[in-house]
Amino acid sequence: MLRVLAPLFKHIVVTPFESDRAVAPEELDTFIKAEFPKVKTSVAIDPTHALELAQAATPVDGLILTAGSFYLAGEMRKLAGGQASVAR
């Protein structure tokens, strides 16, 4: 999924999330920098920090996408105050 999505973004924020299948954010950061050098990356310490970084890097009319886990997406939606939109 990352190989498909990464080239579409200017900035990607990676964060740890409690899951047996999760990849360490530092590993994702290293991979993105090696494979997609034009994409800026940030490593967050937790999902709250990830949302703060994403909001700071996103223009008012921009889009923040959560990918990788439905559980993480649910957590991010809670942190965003339940705000979510679906592209059609």
C-alpha positions, 0 to 999 in steps of 0.5 A: 500500500505504501508503494502506491500511496507515497508518491501521491503525497508531499509529506508523510507522517509515520507513528507507532501504533499498538499492533502485533503487525505494526512496523516501527515508524523509524523503519517506515521513515527509512524506507520512504526516504530511500524509495521516495526521496522527494517525499518529506517525512516526519516521525511522530511519538504517538497518534496524537503527535502524528495528527498535530504534525499532519495538521501543521503541514496541511493547508487549510483546504488540504487533506489528511489521510490515515492509512495502514490500519482500521484501528489507527484510522478509528483512533485518528478519527476520535482525535480529530473530534469525529471529523471525517470525510469520504472521497467519492 
